Amino acid sequence: MTDWESCLAVERRPERVSGTWVYTGTRIPLDALYENLAGGATIDDFVEWFPGVDIQQVRAVLEFEAHELRSTVER
């Protein structure tokens, strides 16, 4: 499981979306990206469909996740 605490592109607050990880400054859950990508959407589609999330946030999330996965595999 990814520890999102050090990723500035996302935040979690108990009073916002029941404490779910969301894109910083939005109420859009992080899982929305993965669900849409799994459904065939592109990153450009996602950014268009979810105003408030920008391409830099999406890239930061994907890069952070990739780094976390590499770290896990190397252990």
TORBA-833265 format. One record per atom (N, C-alpha, C): residue in three letters; atom name; x, y, z. Coordinates in Angstrom, 2 decimals. Layout:
BEGIN
<gudren: ala; vexmar: CA; u: X; v: Y; w: Z>
...
//
This chain:
BEGIN
<gudren: met; vexmar: N; u: 0.84; v: -1.18; w: 0.00>
<gudren: met; vexmar: CA; u: 0.00; v: 0.00; w: 0.00>
<gudren: met; vexmar: C; u: 0.89; v: 1.25; w: 0.00>
<gudren: thr; vexmar: N; u: 0.52; v: 2.21; w: -0.79>
<gudren: thr; vexmar: CA; u: 1.31; v: 3.42; w: -0.95>
<gudren: thr; vexmar: C; u: 1.10; v: 4.38; w: 0.22>
<gudren: asp; vexmar: N; u: 2.18; v: 4.95; w: 0.71>
<gudren: asp; vexmar: CA; u: 2.12; v: 5.96; w: 1.77>
<gudren: asp; vexmar: C; u: 2.13; v: 7.33; w: 1.10>
<gudren: trp; vexmar: N; u: 0.96; v: 7.90; w: 0.95>
<gudren: trp; vexmar: CA; u: 0.80; v: 9.15; w: 0.21>
<gudren: trp; vexmar: C; u: 1.20; v: 10.39; w: 0.99>
<gudren: glu; vexmar: N; u: 1.57; v: 10.25; w: 2.24>
<gudren: glu; vexmar: CA; u: 1.87; v: 11.39; w: 3.11>
<gudren: glu; vexmar: C; u: 2.88; v: 12.37; w: 2.49>
<gudren: ser; vexmar: N; u: 3.85; v: 11.89; w: 1.76>
<gudren: ser; vexmar: CA; u: 4.89; v: 12.77; w: 1.22>
<gudren: ser; vexmar: C; u: 4.65; v: 13.19; w: -0.23>
<gudren: cys; vexmar: N; u: 3.48; v: 12.90; w: -0.77>
<gudren: cys; vexmar: CA; u: 3.15; v: 13.33; w: -2.13>
<gudren: cys; vexmar: C; u: 2.31; v: 14.61; w: -2.05>
<gudren: leu; vexmar: N; u: 2.87; v: 15.71; w: -2.52>
<gudren: leu; vexmar: CA; u: 2.20; v: 17.01; w: -2.41>
<gudren: leu; vexmar: C; u: 0.99; v: 17.15; w: -3.33>
<gudren: ala; vexmar: N; u: 0.82; v: 16.26; w: -4.27>
<gudren: ala; vexmar: CA; u: -0.29; v: 16.35; w: -5.22>
<gudren: ala; vexmar: C; u: -1.61; v: 15.88; w: -4.61>
<gudren: val; vexmar: N; u: -1.54; v: 15.23; w: -3.44>
<gudren: val; vexmar: CA; u: -2.75; v: 14.72; w: -2.79>
<gudren: val; vexmar: C; u: -2.78; v: 15.11; w: -1.32>
<gudren: glu; vexmar: N; u: -3.97; v: 15.08; w: -0.76>
<gudren: glu; vexmar: CA; u: -4.14; v: 15.39; w: 0.66>
<gudren: glu; vexmar: C; u: -5.28; v: 14.57; w: 1.22>
<gudren: arg; vexmar: N; u: -5.30; v: 14.49; w: 2.55>
<gudren: arg; vexmar: CA; u: -6.38; v: 13.76; w: 3.21>
<gudren: arg; vexmar: C; u: -6.76; v: 14.55; w: 4.45>
<gudren: arg; vexmar: N; u: -8.06; v: 14.83; w: 4.56>
<gudren: arg; vexmar: CA; u: -8.59; v: 15.52; w: 5.73>
<gudren: arg; vexmar: C; u: -9.84; v: 14.78; w: 6.18>
<gudren: pro; vexmar: N; u: -9.96; v: 14.53; w: 7.46>
<gudren: pro; vexmar: CA; u: -11.12; v: 13.78; w: 7.97>
<gudren: pro; vexmar: C; u: -12.46; v: 14.41; w: 7.57>
<gudren: glu; vexmar: N; u: -12.52; v: 15.73; w: 7.47>
<gudren: glu; vexmar: CA; u: -13.78; v: 16.41; w: 7.16>
<gudren: glu; vexmar: C; u: -14.08; v: 16.49; w: 5.66>
<gudren: arg; vexmar: N; u: -13.16; v: 16.03; w: 4.84>
<gudren: arg; vexmar: CA; u: -13.33; v: 16.12; w: 3.39>
<gudren: arg; vexmar: C; u: -13.40; v: 14.72; w: 2.80>
<gudren: val; vexmar: N; u: -14.52; v: 14.40; w: 2.19>
<gudren: val; vexmar: CA; u: -14.73; v: 13.12; w: 1.51>
<gudren: val; vexmar: C; u: -14.37; v: 11.95; w: 2.44>
<gudren: ser; vexmar: N; u: -14.81; v: 12.06; w: 3.67>
<gudren: ser; vexmar: CA; u: -14.62; v: 11.00; w: 4.69>
<gudren: ser; vexmar: C; u: -13.16; v: 10.59; w: 4.89>
<gudren: gly; vexmar: N; u: -12.25; v: 11.52; w: 4.69>
<gudren: gly; vexmar: CA; u: -10.84; v: 11.23; w: 4.91>
<gudren: gly; vexmar: C; u: -10.15; v: 10.48; w: 3.79>
<gudren: thr; vexmar: N; u: -10.82; v: 10.36; w: 2.66>
<gudren: thr; vexmar: CA; u: -10.23; v: 9.71; w: 1.49>
<gudren: thr; vexmar: C; u: -9.14; v: 10.61; w: 0.91>
<gudren: trp; vexmar: N; u: -8.10; v: 10.00; w: 0.35>
<gudren: trp; vexmar: CA; u: -7.07; v: 10.78; w: -0.33>
<gudren: trp; vexmar: C; u: -7.70; v: 11.44; w: -1.55>
<gudren: val; vexmar: N; u: -7.52; v: 12.76; w: -1.66>
<gudren: val; vexmar: CA; u: -8.04; v: 13.53; w: -2.79>
<gudren: val; vexmar: C; u: -6.91; v: 14.36; w: -3.38>
<gudren: tyr; vexmar: N; u: -7.13; v: 14.83; w: -4.60>
<gudren: tyr; vexmar: CA; u: -6.16; v: 15.73; w: -5.21>
<gudren: tyr; vexmar: C; u: -6.17; v: 17.04; w: -4.44>
<gudren: thr; vexmar: N; u: -5.00; v: 17.56; w: -4.13>
<gudren: thr; vexmar: CA; u: -4.87; v: 18.77; w: -3.33>
<gudren: thr; vexmar: C; u: -5.72; v: 19.89; w: -3.88>
<gudren: gly; vexmar: N; u: -6.51; v: 20.48; w: -2.98>
<gudren: gly; vexmar: CA; u: -7.37; v: 21.60; w: -3.35>
<gudren: gly; vexmar: C; u: -8.68; v: 21.19; w: -3.99>
<gudren: thr; vexmar: N; u: -8.97; v: 19.88; w: -4.02>
<gudren: thr; vexmar: CA; u: -10.22; v: 19.41; w: -4.64>
<gudren: thr; vexmar: C; u: -10.93; v: 18.44; w: -3.70>
<gudren: arg; vexmar: N; u: -12.05; v: 17.95; w: -4.15>
<gudren: arg; vexmar: CA; u: -12.76; v: 16.87; w: -3.48>
<gudren: arg; vexmar: C; u: -12.75; v: 15.61; w: -4.35>
<gudren: ile; vexmar: N; u: -11.86; v: 15.57; w: -5.32>
<gudren: ile; vexmar: CA; u: -11.79; v: 14.47; w: -6.28>
<gudren: ile; vexmar: C; u: -10.88; v: 13.37; w: -5.72>
<gudren: pro; vexmar: N; u: -11.46; v: 12.20; w: -5.46>
<gudren: pro; vexmar: CA; u: -10.67; v: 11.11; w: -4.87>
<gudren: pro; vexmar: C; u: -9.56; v: 10.63; w: -5.80>
<gudren: leu; vexmar: N; u: -8.46; v: 10.27; w: -5.20>
<gudren: leu; vexmar: CA; u: -7.33; v: 9.72; w: -5.94>
<gudren: leu; vexmar: C; u: -7.74; v: 8.49; w: -6.75>
<gudren: asp; vexmar: N; u: -8.59; v: 7.67; w: -6.18>
<gudren: asp; vexmar: CA; u: -9.03; v: 6.45; w: -6.86>
<gudren: asp; vexmar: C; u: -9.76; v: 6.73; w: -8.16>
<gudren: ala; vexmar: N; u: -10.31; v: 7.94; w: -8.32>
<gudren: ala; vexmar: CA; u: -11.01; v: 8.27; w: -9.56>
<gudren: ala; vexmar: C; u: -10.08; v: 8.14; w: -10.77>
<gudren: leu; vexmar: N; u: -8.81; v: 8.48; w: -10.59>
<gudren: leu; vexmar: CA; u: -7.85; v: 8.35; w: -11.69>
<gudren: leu; vexmar: C; u: -7.71; v: 6.90; w: -12.10>
<gudren: tyr; vexmar: N; u: -7.46; v: 6.04; w: -11.13>
<gudren: tyr; vexmar: CA; u: -7.24; v: 4.62; w: -11.43>
<gudren: tyr; vexmar: C; u: -8.48; v: 3.97; w: -12.04>
<gudren: glu; vexmar: N; u: -9.65; v: 4.32; w: -11.53>
<gudren: glu; vexmar: CA; u: -10.90; v: 3.77; w: -12.06>
<gudren: glu; vexmar: C; u: -11.11; v: 4.19; w: -13.51>
<gudren: asn; vexmar: N; u: -10.83; v: 5.45; w: -13.80>
<gudren: asn; vexmar: CA; u: -11.01; v: 5.93; w: -15.17>
<gudren: asn; vexmar: C; u: -9.98; v: 5.35; w: -16.12>
<gudren: leu; vexmar: N; u: -8.73; v: 5.26; w: -15.67>
<gudren: leu; vexmar: CA; u: -7.70; v: 4.64; w: -16.53>
<gudren: leu; vexmar: C; u: -8.04; v: 3.19; w: -16.81>
<gudren: ala; vexmar: N; u: -8.50; v: 2.47; w: -15.78>
<gudren: ala; vexmar: CA; u: -8.89; v: 1.06; w: -15.96>
<gudren: ala; vexmar: C; u: -10.06; v: 0.94; w: -16.92>
<gudren: gly; vexmar: N; u: -10.90; v: 1.95; w: -16.97>
<gudren: gly; vexmar: CA; u: -12.05; v: 1.95; w: -17.86>
<gudren: gly; vexmar: C; u: -11.73; v: 2.40; w: -19.28>
<gudren: gly; vexmar: N; u: -10.46; v: 2.71; w: -19.55>
<gudren: gly; vexmar: CA; u: -10.07; v: 3.06; w: -20.91>
<gudren: gly; vexmar: C; u: -9.84; v: 4.54; w: -21.15>
<gudren: ala; vexmar: N; u: -10.01; v: 5.37; w: -20.13>
<gudren: ala; vexmar: CA; u: -9.79; v: 6.81; w: -20.30>
<gudren: ala; vexmar: C; u: -8.29; v: 7.09; w: -20.41>
<gudren: thr; vexmar: N; u: -7.98; v: 8.20; w: -21.02>
<gudren: thr; vexmar: CA; u: -6.60; v: 8.67; w: -21.07>
<gudren: thr; vexmar: C; u: -6.40; v: 9.68; w: -19.95>
<gudren: ile; vexmar: N; u: -5.17; v: 10.03; w: -19.71>
<gudren: ile; vexmar: CA; u: -4.88; v: 11.06; w: -18.71>
<gudren: ile; vexmar: C; u: -5.50; v: 12.38; w: -19.14>
<gudren: asp; vexmar: N; u: -5.43; v: 12.70; w: -20.42>
<gudren: asp; vexmar: CA; u: -6.05; v: 13.92; w: -20.92>
<gudren: asp; vexmar: C; u: -7.56; v: 13.91; w: -20.69>
<gudren: asp; vexmar: N; u: -8.21; v: 12.76; w: -20.91>
<gudren: asp; vexmar: CA; u: -9.64; v: 12.64; w: -20.63>
<gudren: asp; vexmar: C; u: -9.91; v: 12.97; w: -19.16>
<gudren: phe; vexmar: N; u: -9.13; v: 12.35; w: -18.28>
<gudren: phe; vexmar: CA; u: -9.34; v: 12.53; w: -16.85>
<gudren: phe; vexmar: C; u: -9.24; v: 14.00; w: -16.45>
<gudren: val; vexmar: N; u: -8.21; v: 14.67; w: -16.92>
<gudren: val; vexmar: CA; u: -8.03; v: 16.08; w: -16.58>
<gudren: val; vexmar: C; u: -9.18; v: 16.92; w: -17.13>
<gudren: glu; vexmar: N; u: -9.67; v: 16.56; w: -18.29>
<gudren: glu; vexmar: CA; u: -10.82; v: 17.29; w: -18.88>
<gudren: glu; vexmar: C; u: -12.09; v: 17.03; w: -18.07>
<gudren: trp; vexmar: N; u: -12.31; v: 15.81; w: -17.65>
<gudren: trp; vexmar: CA; u: -13.54; v: 15.42; w: -16.95>
<gudren: trp; vexmar: C; u: -13.57; v: 15.87; w: -15.50>
<gudren: phe; vexmar: N; u: -12.40; v: 16.12; w: -14.92>
<gudren: phe; vexmar: CA; u: -12.32; v: 16.49; w: -13.51>
<gudren: phe; vexmar: C; u: -11.62; v: 17.83; w: -13.35>
<gudren: pro; vexmar: N; u: -12.36; v: 18.91; w: -13.61>
<gudren: pro; vexmar: CA; u: -11.78; v: 20.25; w: -13.45>
<gudren: pro; vexmar: C; u: -11.27; v: 20.43; w: -12.02>
<gudren: gly; vexmar: N; u: -10.13; v: 21.06; w: -11.91>
<gudren: gly; vexmar: CA; u: -9.52; v: 21.24; w: -10.60>
<gudren: gly; vexmar: C; u: -8.29; v: 20.37; w: -10.45>
<gudren: val; vexmar: N; u: -8.26; v: 19.26; w: -11.18>
<gudren: val; vexmar: CA; u: -7.07; v: 18.41; w: -11.20>
<gudren: val; vexmar: C; u: -6.28; v: 18.78; w: -12.45>
<gudren: asp; vexmar: N; u: -5.01; v: 19.07; w: -12.27>
<gudren: asp; vexmar: CA; u: -4.22; v: 19.42; w: -13.46>
<gudren: asp; vexmar: C; u: -3.25; v: 18.29; w: -13.81>
<gudren: ile; vexmar: N; u: -2.71; v: 18.39; w: -14.98>
<gudren: ile; vexmar: CA; u: -1.85; v: 17.34; w: -15.51>
<gudren: ile; vexmar: C; u: -0.61; v: 17.12; w: -14.63>
<gudren: gln; vexmar: N; u: -0.11; v: 18.18; w: -14.00>
<gudren: gln; vexmar: CA; u: 1.05; v: 18.04; w: -13.13>
<gudren: gln; vexmar: C; u: 0.72; v: 17.19; w: -11.91>
<gudren: gln; vexmar: N; u: -0.49; v: 17.34; w: -11.37>
<gudren: gln; vexmar: CA; u: -0.90; v: 16.51; w: -10.24>
<gudren: gln; vexmar: C; u: -0.98; v: 15.04; w: -10.64>
<gudren: val; vexmar: N; u: -1.57; v: 14.79; w: -11.80>
<gudren: val; vexmar: CA; u: -1.69; v: 13.41; w: -12.28>
<gudren: val; vexmar: C; u: -0.31; v: 12.81; w: -12.49>
<gudren: arg; vexmar: N; u: 0.57; v: 13.54; w: -13.12>
<gudren: arg; vexmar: CA; u: 1.94; v: 13.04; w: -13.34>
<gudren: arg; vexmar: C; u: 2.64; v: 12.78; w: -12.01>
<gudren: ala; vexmar: N; u: 2.47; v: 13.69; w: -11.06>
<gudren: ala; vexmar: CA; u: 3.11; v: 13.52; w: -9.75>
<gudren: ala; vexmar: C; u: 2.60; v: 12.26; w: -9.06>
<gudren: val; vexmar: N; u: 1.30; v: 12.00; w: -9.15>
<gudren: val; vexmar: CA; u: 0.72; v: 10.81; w: -8.53>
<gudren: val; vexmar: C; u: 1.26; v: 9.55; w: -9.20>
<gudren: leu; vexmar: N; u: 1.27; v: 9.52; w: -10.51>
<gudren: leu; vexmar: CA; u: 1.75; v: 8.33; w: -11.22>
<gudren: leu; vexmar: C; u: 3.24; v: 8.10; w: -10.98>
<gudren: glu; vexmar: N; u: 4.03; v: 9.15; w: -10.96>
<gudren: glu; vexmar: CA; u: 5.46; v: 9.02; w: -10.69>
<gudren: glu; vexmar: C; u: 5.70; v: 8.56; w: -9.25>
<gudren: phe; vexmar: N; u: 4.93; v: 9.10; w: -8.32>
<gudren: phe; vexmar: CA; u: 5.07; v: 8.70; w: -6.91>
<gudren: phe; vexmar: C; u: 4.73; v: 7.22; w: -6.76>
<gudren: glu; vexmar: N; u: 3.63; v: 6.82; w: -7.38>
<gudren: glu; vexmar: CA; u: 3.21; v: 5.42; w: -7.31>
<gudren: glu; vexmar: C; u: 4.26; v: 4.50; w: -7.94>
<gudren: ala; vexmar: N; u: 4.81; v: 4.90; w: -9.07>
<gudren: ala; vexmar: CA; u: 5.85; v: 4.10; w: -9.73>
<gudren: ala; vexmar: C; u: 7.08; v: 3.97; w: -8.83>
<gudren: his; vexmar: N; u: 7.47; v: 5.06; w: -8.20>
<gudren: his; vexmar: CA; u: 8.61; v: 5.02; w: -7.28>
<gudren: his; vexmar: C; u: 8.34; v: 4.08; w: -6.11>
<gudren: glu; vexmar: N; u: 7.14; v: 4.15; w: -5.55>
<gudren: glu; vexmar: CA; u: 6.77; v: 3.28; w: -4.44>
<gudren: glu; vexmar: C; u: 6.81; v: 1.81; w: -4.87>
<gudren: leu; vexmar: N; u: 6.30; v: 1.53; w: -6.07>
<gudren: leu; vexmar: CA; u: 6.31; v: 0.15; w: -6.55>
<gudren: leu; vexmar: C; u: 7.74; v: -0.36; w: -6.78>
<gudren: arg; vexmar: N; u: 8.58; v: 0.48; w: -7.34>
<gudren: arg; vexmar: CA; u: 9.99; v: 0.09; w: -7.54>
<gudren: arg; vexmar: C; u: 10.66; v: -0.20; w: -6.20>
<gudren: ser; vexmar: N; u: 10.39; v: 0.63; w: -5.22>
<gudren: ser; vexmar: CA; u: 10.97; v: 0.44; w: -3.89>
<gudren: ser; vexmar: C; u: 10.51; v: -0.87; w: -3.27>
<gudren: thr; vexmar: N; u: 9.26; v: -1.21; w: -3.48>
<gudren: thr; vexmar: CA; u: 8.72; v: -2.45; w: -2.94>
<gudren: thr; vexmar: C; u: 9.37; v: -3.66; w: -3.60>
<gudren: val; vexmar: N; u: 9.54; v: -3.61; w: -4.92>
<gudren: val; vexmar: CA; u: 10.13; v: -4.71; w: -5.67>
<gudren: val; vexmar: C; u: 11.60; v: -4.90; w: -5.27>
<gudren: glu; vexmar: N; u: 12.29; v: -3.82; w: -5.00>
<gudren: glu; vexmar: CA; u: 13.71; v: -3.89; w: -4.66>
<gudren: glu; vexmar: C; u: 13.96; v: -4.46; w: -3.27>
<gudren: arg; vexmar: N; u: 12.97; v: -4.47; w: -2.42>
<gudren: arg; vexmar: CA; u: 13.15; v: -4.96; w: -1.04>
<gudren: arg; vexmar: C; u: 13.27; v: -6.45; w: -0.98>
//
